Structures are given as structure tokens and as C-alpha cells.
Amino acid sequence: MIGMTAQAGTPTRKWATFFLNEEMFGLRVEDVQEVMMEQPLTPVPLAPEHIVGLLNLRGQIMPAVDLRRRLRFPVRDASQSTKLIVLRSHGVSVCLVVDAIGDVIEVASTSWQAPPDTLTAPHRGFLSGICPIAGFVVLGLDVDALLGDD
């Protein structure tokens, strides 16, 4: 939801944050349908490596994307629990497997910067921007780019 801050009149947007490989990421709140604890996934033979299964959410079947694999981060330790974020974009639902859920934050549109050139092309292509907040750099994910090849 986009709103106006009372102080400066700067447009803001709410972002749902989560952690992956100790990095903070953000998704626009309007793209997030729900956040869930770890659920059983049905494996999909011959699927791309980052599609780790299918989630049956109240009769709605959707692919589950392991963001660690999609973003080419180190594989998660088998003992580490995961969380699920269900996204809805352009009428399509997909589940993201992440390490931990953060908070919902409100960020002024002027606080976002272009992804730095030091990021590799595949990573930079998945980001809409970066924003330093409270000791972290929030990496804003571009949902369309992230789900584009799937």
C-alpha cells in the first residue's frame, strides 16, 4: 500500500522483509498473499533445481521456489528450518522458501538506490533496488524478474 508520510510528504511503500543467507530482502506487501511455517512439499521430477516441489494450499497447487538455489547462494543446512512466503503476481501464485521472516517496514520511495554494479548480472537482474535501513541493506526483489523463467 502506498501512502504519504506526514513529515516530508514523501511517497512510501510497505515492504515485507525476510532473510536468506544472512541477507535482508524485501517484497512489496501487495505481492505477498501470506507467510507460513514450513510445510510438506511434493517433489516434481525433472523440474529446474530451484523448484523444490509443489505446495497444496487449501486446494490451490503452486510451485515452491527455493530462493537460495534461485539466487545461487550456498545450500541450506539440512537441520535449518525454513519459512514460506506465498506470492500472488499477475494472477499466478508461487511459494518462496526462505530462511527467516522479518518485519513489515515502510520505506520512502526516494530511499531506494539502483543495485550496484559490483553485483553479478544474475543477482542484479532480480533486484528492483537496495535501501540501507537500521544496520542492514534491504535488497528489494523484483517479483516479475524472479518468476520470469518459471
C-alpha positions in Angstrom: 0.0 0.0 0.0 1.4 3.4 -0.9 0.9 6.2 1.5 2.2 9.6 2.3 4.4 10.4 5.3 3.2 13.3 7.5 6.7 14.8 7.8 8.1 15.3 4.4 5.1 14.3 2.1 7.4 11.7 0.5 5.6 8.7 -1.1 6.2 5.5 0.8 5.6 1.8 0.2 5.3 -1.1 2.7 7.8 -4.0 2.3 7.7 -7.4 3.8 11.2 -8.4 4.8 12.8 -11.8 5.1 16.3 -13.3 5.5 18.2 -15.5 3.2 21.9 -16.4 3.8 22.0 -13.6 6.4 21.0 -11.0 3.9 17.8 -9.0 4.3 15.4 -9.0 1.3 12.1 -7.2 0.8 9.0 -7.8 -1.2 6.2 -5.3 -1.8 3.5 -6.1 0.7 0.9 -6.1 -2.1 2.7 -9.1 -3.7 2.6 -11.2 -0.5 -0.5 -13.3 0.0 0.6 -15.0 3.2 3.5 -16.2 5.3 3.6 -19.7 6.6 5.7 -22.1 8.7 7.5 -25.0 6.9 5.0 -27.3 5.1 5.4 -30.6 3.3 6.2 -30.2 -0.4 5.5 -32.7 -3.2 8.7 -33.3 -5.3 8.4 -32.5 -9.0 10.6 -34.8 -11.2 12.6 -33.1 -13.9 11.9 -29.6 -12.6 14.6 -26.9 -12.5 16.8 -27.2 -9.5 15.3 -24.2 -7.7 11.7 -25.7 -8.0 11.8 -27.8 -4.9 8.3 -29.1 -5.0 4.6 -28.2 -5.1 2.6 -26.8 -2.2 -1.1 -27.6 -1.8 -2.5 -24.6 -0.1 -6.2 -25.2 0.7 -6.6 -26.9 -2.7 -4.5 -24.4 -4.7 -1.4 -26.1 -6.1 1.6 -23.9 -6.6 5.3 -24.3 -7.3 7.8 -23.8 -4.4 10.9 -21.9 -5.3 14.0 -22.3 -3.0 15.4 -18.7 -3.2 18.8 -20.0 -2.0 19.0 -22.1 -5.2 17.4 -19.5 -7.4 19.9 -16.8 -6.3 22.8 -19.3 -6.3 23.5 -19.0 -2.6 25.1 -21.8 -0.6 22.7 -24.7 0.1 20.9 -24.5 3.4 22.0 -26.9 6.2 19.5 -29.8 6.4 18.9 -29.0 10.1 17.9 -25.4 9.4 14.2 -24.7 9.4 12.5 -22.7 6.6 9.6 -20.4 6.2 7.3 -20.0 3.2 6.1 -16.8 1.6 3.2 -17.2 -0.8 3.2 -14.6 -3.6 0.5 -13.6 -6.0 1.6 -11.8 -9.1 -0.4 -11.4 -12.3 -3.0 -13.9 -11.2 -0.3 -16.6 -10.5 0.6 -17.9 -7.1 4.0 -19.2 -6.1 5.6 -20.2 -2.8 9.1 -18.9 -1.9 11.2 -21.0 0.5 13.3 -18.6 2.7 15.4 -18.8 5.9 13.5 -16.5 8.2 10.8 -13.9 8.2 11.5 -10.3 9.1 9.1 -7.3 9.7 7.0 -5.1 7.5 8.7 -1.8 7.0 7.7 1.4 5.4 10.3 2.9 3.1 10.2 6.3 1.3 10.5 5.8 -2.5 13.4 8.2 -2.5 15.4 5.9 -0.2 15.9 3.2 -2.9 19.0 3.2 -5.0 19.9 1.2 -8.1 21.6 -2.1 -7.5 25.4 -1.6 -7.5 27.5 -2.7 -10.5 29.5 -4.9 -8.2 26.7 -7.4 -8.0 26.9 -10.2 -10.6 24.5 -9.8 -13.5 22.1 -12.7 -12.4 21.7 -11.2 -8.9 21.4 -7.6 -10.1 18.7 -8.7 -12.6 16.5 -10.0 -9.7 16.7 -6.7 -7.7 14.5 -3.6 -8.1 16.8 -1.7 -5.8 18.7 -1.5 -2.5 18.0 0.5 0.6 20.1 1.0 3.8 17.9 0.7 6.9 18.8 0.2 10.5 22.1 -1.5 10.1 21.0 -3.6 7.1 20.9 -3.1 3.4 17.5 -4.3 2.2 17.6 -5.9 -1.2 14.3 -5.2 -2.9 13.3 -8.2 -5.1 11.6 -7.7 -8.5 8.9 -10.5 -8.4 8.4 -10.4 -12.1 12.1 -11.0 -12.8 12.4 -13.6 -10.1 9.5 -15.6 -11.5 10.1 -14.8 -15.2 11.7 -18.1 -16.3 9.3 -20.2 -14.4 
